[in-house]
C-alpha cells in the first residue's frame, strides 16, 4: 500500500528525473553529432533523414542516459528535501533513511528493467538501422554546389568551371566544361553565357548554353595522324548531366547484421557458443596436422622398452647420424620445421581472430546488464549523497553527478579496453565500474543514515580552526620557553 510519504518522495522525484533524462539524452545526442559533424555537413540531407538519424541515435543512447538521469535526479530529490528541512521532519518522526529511500529504490529497479529490455530488444534494431543510415550518409558525395571560378569535379566524367553567377543563381557566364575522355584529348565546351537549372526530380542538371564552341577530338589513340579534330560553333546548346551519383542511396540493413551490437542476448549466446566450438575443433585439427608433419610425435605416449644393462653414452644427437646422410637429415628437418612454423602461424592468426570475436561478443553481452545495473548503483550513490549535501537545484548536485558519472564512464571504458586486450576476463572488465562504485554507495548510505558531516564545510572549518589554534598555542608556548 502506497502511503503519503511514498507519494511525497515519488512526486518530488518524477519531475527532476524526466528533466535530467531529456537533458542527458540531448547532451549525448549532441556529442554524437559533434563527432560526425564533418561527415554530415554539406551532404544535402533532407529533414526526414535527419529526424530518422536523431531517432536512431536517441534510441541507442537511452540506456546510457538513464543511469546519469537516475544519479542526478536522486541527488536533486533528496537535496531539495534536505534543503527545505523535510528530511529533518521525516527523521524526527522516527522514519529511517532506508524507509523513505524504499519507493525510489523500487523505481530504480523498474528503470533498470526498462533499460535491460531496451538494450536487449530495441537497441539491436536501432543500431542496425543507424549503422546502415550512417554508412549511406558518410559515403554520399557533397551536395550539388558549383562556385564561381572553381572547377567542380563531383559529376563523374566532367570538370565544370563557371566564371560568374548572377543573383538569380541561374544565369551563368564564361562557362568551360571539360568532358574527360581516357585515350584522347578531353572534349571542351566553352560558352559566353547560359542558364543552369536542376530538374524537378533533382536527378539531372541542365545547362542551356549560348554563343559558344565545342571542341572534340575523334580517334583511336594518341597519334594525331589517326584522329580528327572537330570544332563546332553554336548559338544555343543544351547539355544534361546525371546527378544520381550525388544522391544518397539506401544500404540494406542485412549488411551490418553480424556486428555484436546488433544482437540480442540469445543471439550473442549462440554466437559465443559457436565460436568456442569452432576453437575446440581448430585446436584438434591443429594437433592432427602437426602430428602429420612431425611423425615422431606418435611415439610420445608409446611404452619405452627397458634399456640393456650395458649402455653406450651418447653426448650428442649428431653421433647417431652417419656422416654420409647428415646433410640430407638436416635439410629434411629444416623443411619440416618450416612447414610446422608456417602452419602454426596461420592457425594462430585464425585462433586469435576467433578469440577476439568471442571477447567482443562477451563485451556486448555484459554491457546489456551493466548499464541496467548502473541505474541501481548510481541511485545508491545519489540518494544518500543528496541527503548529506542537502542542496537542491542544478548547482552542487550537477557537480557531484558529473564527478561520479565520469568515474563510472572512465572505469567502464578502461574495463572494456582491458577485455579487448585480454588483460582481464570479460566479467571483471565489464563489471569493473560497478564493483568500484557499489562500496562507495554503501559507504555514503552508512554515512547518511548517521547524519554524517561528510560534505558540511562548517564541520571542516571548525576542525581546521581547532587544528590551527592548537598549532598557534604550541608555537606560543615554545616562544615563551625560549
Residue pairs with C-beta under 8 A, 6 or more apart in sequence:
2 103
5 90
5 95
5 99
5 100
6 102
6 103
8 86
9 77
9 81
9 100
9 103
9 104
10 103
10 104
10 107
12 77
12 80
12 81
13 73
13 74
13 77
13 104
13 107
16 72
16 73
16 76
16 77
16 80
17 69
17 70
17 73
19 73
20 68
20 69
20 72
20 73
20 76
21 65
21 66
21 69
21 73
23 69
24 65
24 68
24 69
24 72
25 58
25 61
25 62
25 65
28 61
28 64
28 65
29 54
29 57
29 58
29 61
32 57
32 61
33 40
33 57
36 134
36 138
39 134
39 137
39 138
40 137
42 142
42 143
42 145
43 137
43 140
43 141
43 142
43 143
43 248
44 142
44 143
44 144
44 246
45 53
45 137
45 248
49 133
49 137
49 248
52 129
52 133
53 130
53 133
53 134
53 137
56 126
56 127
56 129
56 130
56 133
57 130
59 118
59 122
59 123
59 126
60 123
60 126
60 127
60 130
62 115
62 118
62 123
63 115
63 118
63 119
63 123
63 371
63 372
64 371
66 111
66 114
66 115
66 371
66 375
67 115
67 371
67 374
67 375
67 377
67 378
67 405
67 408
68 378
68 401
68 405
70 108
70 111
70 375
70 378
70 379
70 382
71 378
71 379
71 381
71 382
71 401
71 404
71 405
72 382
72 397
72 398
72 401
73 382
74 104
74 108
74 378
74 379
74 382
74 383
74 386
75 382
75 383
75 385
75 386
75 389
75 397
75 400
75 401
76 386
76 392
76 393
76 394
76 397
77 104
77 383
77 386
78 87
78 382
78 383
78 384
78 385
78 386
78 387
79 386
79 387
79 389
79 390
79 391
79 392
79 393
79 396
79 397
80 386
80 392
80 393
81 87
81 90
81 386
81 387
82 88
82 386
82 387
82 389
82 390
82 391
82 392
83 390
83 391
83 392
84 392
87 387
87 390
90 100
91 97
91 451
96 449
97 384
97 387
97 445
97 448
97 449
98 445
98 449
101 383
101 384
104 379
104 383
105 376
105 379
105 383
108 375
108 376
108 379
109 376
111 375
112 372
112 373
112 375
112 376
113 372
115 371
115 372
115 375
116 368
116 369
116 372
119 367
119 368
119 371
119 372
120 264
120 265
120 368
121 264
123 261
124 261
124 262
124 263
124 264
124 267
125 262
127 259
127 261
127 262
128 253
128 256
128 257
128 259
128 262
129 253
131 256
131 259
131 262
132 250
132 251
132 252
132 253
132 255
132 256
135 251
135 255
135 256
136 248
136 249
136 250
136 251
137 248
140 246
140 247
140 248
140 249
141 154
141 245
141 246
142 154
142 246
143 246
144 154
144 198
144 205
144 243
144 246
145 152
146 152
146 160
146 162
146 165
146 196
147 162
148 162
148 163
148 164
148 165
149 161
149 162
149 163
150 161
151 159
151 160
151 161
152 159
152 160
152 161
153 159
153 160
154 245
154 246
155 205
155 241
155 242
155 243
155 245
155 246
156 242
156 245
157 179
157 180
158 177
158 178
158 179
158 180
158 241
159 177
159 178
159 180
160 175
160 176
160 177
160 178
161 175
161 176
161 177
162 172
162 173
162 174
162 175
162 196
163 172
163 173
163 174
163 175
164 172
164 173
164 174
165 171
165 172
165 173
165 196
166 172
166 173
170 195
170 196
170 197
171 193
171 194
171 195
171 196
172 193
172 194
172 195
172 196
172 207
173 192
173 193
173 194
174 192
174 193
175 189
175 190
175 191
175 193
175 194
175 207
175 209
175 212
176 188
176 189
176 190
177 188
177 189
177 190
177 207
177 239
178 186
178 187
178 188
179 186
179 187
179 188
179 189
180 186
181 187
181 217
183 220
183 221
183 222
184 217
184 218
184 219
184 221
184 222
184 227
185 217
187 214
187 215
187 216
187 217
188 214
188 215
188 216
189 209
189 212
189 213
189 214
189 215
189 237
189 239
190 212
190 213
190 215
191 209
191 210
191 211
191 212
191 213
191 237
192 210
192 211
192 212
193 209
193 210
193 211
194 207
194 208
194 209
194 210
195 206
195 207
195 208
196 205
196 206
196 207
197 205
197 206
198 204
198 205
198 206
198 243
199 205
199 206
202 243
202 247
203 242
203 243
203 244
203 247
204 240
204 241
204 242
204 243
205 240
205 241
205 243
206 238
206 239
206 240
206 241
207 238
207 239
207 240
207 241
208 236
208 237
208 238
209 234
209 236
209 237
209 238
209 239
210 235
210 236
210 237
211 234
211 235
212 233
212 234
212 237
213 231
213 232
213 233
213 234
214 230
214 231
214 232
214 233
214 234
214 237
215 229
215 230
215 231
215 232
216 229
216 230
216 231
216 232
217 227
217 228
217 229
217 230
218 227
218 228
218 229
218 230
219 226
219 227
219 228
220 226
220 227
221 227
256 262
260 268
260 271
260 360
260 361
260 363
260 364
261 364
263 271
263 361
263 364
265 365
265 368
268 361
268 362
268 364
268 365
269 365
271 361
272 358
272 361
272 362
272 365
275 354
275 357
275 358
275 361
276 358
278 354
279 351
279 354
279 355
279 358
282 347
282 350
282 351
282 354
283 351
286 343
286 344
286 347
289 343
289 347
290 297
290 340
290 343
290 344
291 297
291 298
293 336
293 339
293 340
293 343
294 336
294 340
314 320
318 326
321 329
355 422
356 420
359 419
359 420
359 422
359 426
360 420
362 419
362 426
362 430
363 416
363 419
363 420
363 426
363 429
363 430
365 426
366 426
366 427
366 430
366 431
367 430
370 412
370 430
370 431
370 433
370 434
373 434
374 408
374 433
374 434
377 408
377 434
377 437
377 438
377 441
378 404
378 405
378 408
378 437
380 438
380 441
380 442
380 444
380 445
381 404
381 437
381 440
381 441
381 444
382 401
382 404
383 445
383 448
384 441
384 444
384 445
384 447
384 448
384 449
385 400
385 404
385 444
385 448
385 455
386 397
387 448
388 444
388 447
388 448
388 452
388 454
388 455
389 396
389 397
389 400
389 455
391 397
404 437
404 440
407 433
407 436
407 437
408 433
408 437
409 433
410 433
411 432
411 433
411 436
411 437
412 430
412 432
412 433
414 432
415 424
415 428
415 429
415 430
415 431
415 432
415 433
416 429
416 430
417 429
418 424
418 428
418 429
418 432
419 425
419 426
419 429
419 430
423 429
424 432
444 454
447 454
453 459
